[in-house]
Amino acid sequence: MQVHHGLLGAFAWSNLIDVHGGVSIAPTTDMRLMAEYRYARLADKGGDWLDTYLVTVAPAGAATSEELGHEIDVVFSYRPWPALNISAGYSLLILGDGAKSAMAAEQRGSKTSAGIVPPDLSHYAFLQLTLNVPAKP
């Protein structure tokens, strides 16, 4: 699970301007629900768009606008026993004009008679089970 810049991992600390906020609710000590919103823009549309792992999503100049889009993340975590943690999450990115133009320039999208049509949405879901085995003293 990504800690910074959203679950989707679509943004890095480089060439990025973002505004984000989140809320976390813990109705019990073993349960938590988190939600986060993020609006992301390229600091310079002439620069690379990098993901969380600093891999180039689109090279310099591929985007015609700075706007990358809006990301919404939701994560539910529950620990029924001390040794087991269950997490589930969903992330939705509504691509902005800059992200769409970068995707089209990179030939990522649906091929039509008019050319490459980039997606409007990108999403990711996960289910994670973590088993903690205590070490022998």
C-alpha positions as CSV (number, residue, x, y, z in Angstrom):
1,M,0.0,0.0,0.0
2,Q,1.4,3.4,-1.0
3,V,1.9,5.9,1.8
4,H,2.6,9.1,-0.1
5,H,0.9,10.5,-3.2
6,G,-2.0,8.1,-3.4
7,L,-2.7,4.4,-3.6
8,L,-2.5,4.3,-7.4
9,G,1.2,5.3,-7.3
10,A,0.7,7.6,-10.4
11,F,2.6,10.5,-8.9
12,A,6.1,11.2,-7.6
13,W,7.7,13.9,-5.6
14,S,9.3,15.3,-8.8
15,N,7.6,17.8,-11.2
16,L,4.3,17.7,-9.2
17,I,2.0,20.2,-7.5
18,D,-0.7,18.5,-5.5
19,V,-3.4,19.4,-3.0
20,H,-4.7,16.6,-0.9
21,G,-6.6,15.8,2.3
22,G,-7.8,12.7,4.0
23,V,-9.9,11.4,6.9
24,S,-9.4,8.3,9.0
25,I,-12.1,6.8,11.2
26,A,-11.3,4.1,13.8
27,P,-14.6,2.9,15.3
28,T,-12.7,0.2,17.3
29,T,-9.0,-0.4,18.0
30,D,-9.0,-3.2,15.4
31,M,-10.8,-1.4,12.6
32,R,-10.1,1.6,10.4
33,L,-11.6,3.3,7.4
34,M,-9.5,5.9,5.5
35,A,-10.5,8.1,2.6
36,E,-8.2,10.5,0.7
37,Y,-8.7,13.0,-2.1
38,R,-5.9,14.4,-4.3
39,Y,-5.7,16.9,-7.1
40,A,-2.5,16.7,-9.1
41,R,-0.8,18.9,-11.7
42,L,2.6,18.9,-13.4
43,A,4.8,21.7,-12.1
44,D,6.1,22.0,-15.7
45,K,4.2,20.4,-18.6
46,G,7.5,20.3,-20.5
47,G,9.0,17.9,-17.8
48,D,8.6,14.2,-17.3
49,W,5.6,12.7,-15.5
50,L,7.0,10.3,-13.0
51,D,5.2,7.7,-10.9
52,T,5.9,6.8,-7.3
53,Y,8.8,4.5,-8.3
54,L,10.3,7.3,-10.4
55,V,9.5,5.5,-13.6
56,T,8.5,7.8,-16.5
57,V,4.8,7.6,-17.2
58,A,5.2,10.1,-20.0
59,P,8.3,11.9,-21.2
60,A,8.9,15.6,-21.3
61,G,6.6,17.4,-23.6
62,A,4.1,14.6,-24.0
63,A,1.4,16.6,-22.0
64,T,-0.3,19.6,-23.5
65,S,-1.6,20.7,-20.2
66,E,-0.4,20.6,-16.6
67,E,-3.6,19.0,-15.2
68,L,-3.1,15.3,-14.3
69,G,-6.4,14.8,-12.5
70,H,-8.3,13.9,-9.4
71,E,-7.5,10.7,-7.3
72,I,-9.9,9.3,-4.7
73,D,-8.7,6.5,-2.4
74,V,-10.6,4.4,0.1
75,V,-9.0,1.8,2.4
76,F,-10.6,-0.5,5.0
77,S,-8.4,-2.3,7.5
78,Y,-9.5,-4.9,10.1
79,R,-7.6,-7.0,12.6
80,P,-9.8,-9.9,13.8
81,W,-6.8,-11.5,15.7
82,P,-3.5,-10.0,16.8
83,A,-1.7,-12.1,14.2
84,L,-3.9,-11.3,11.2
85,N,-4.6,-8.0,9.5
86,I,-7.0,-7.7,6.5
87,S,-6.9,-4.7,4.3
88,A,-8.9,-3.8,1.2
89,G,-8.7,-0.6,-0.9
90,Y,-9.8,1.1,-4.0
91,S,-8.3,4.0,-5.9
92,L,-9.9,6.0,-8.8
93,L,-8.0,8.5,-10.9
94,I,-10.1,10.8,-13.1
95,L,-7.6,11.8,-15.8
96,G,-7.2,15.5,-16.5
97,D,-6.3,17.0,-19.9
98,G,-2.6,16.8,-19.3
99,A,-2.8,13.1,-18.4
100,K,-5.0,12.3,-21.4
101,S,-2.7,14.1,-23.9
102,A,0.3,12.3,-22.4
103,M,-1.4,9.0,-22.7
104,A,-2.4,9.7,-26.3
105,A,1.2,10.8,-27.1
106,E,2.5,7.5,-25.6
107,Q,0.0,5.5,-27.7
108,R,-1.9,4.3,-24.5
109,G,-5.6,4.1,-25.1
110,S,-8.2,2.7,-27.4
111,K,-7.4,2.7,-31.1
112,T,-10.1,4.2,-33.3
113,S,-10.4,5.5,-36.8
114,A,-9.7,9.0,-35.4
115,G,-6.5,7.8,-33.6
116,I,-5.7,6.9,-30.0
117,V,-8.4,7.8,-27.5
118,P,-7.0,8.0,-24.0
119,P,-9.0,6.6,-21.0
120,D,-11.0,9.0,-18.8
121,L,-10.5,6.8,-15.7
122,S,-7.8,4.6,-14.2
123,H,-8.5,2.5,-11.2
124,Y,-6.9,0.0,-8.8
125,A,-8.2,-2.3,-6.1
126,F,-6.5,-4.6,-3.7
127,L,-7.1,-7.1,-1.0
128,Q,-4.2,-7.8,1.4
129,L,-4.0,-10.4,4.2
130,T,-1.0,-10.0,6.5
131,L,-0.1,-12.8,8.9
132,N,2.3,-11.8,11.6
133,V,4.3,-14.7,13.0
134,P,5.8,-14.0,16.5
135,A,9.5,-14.5,16.8
136,K,10.8,-17.0,19.4
137,P,12.1,-15.2,22.5
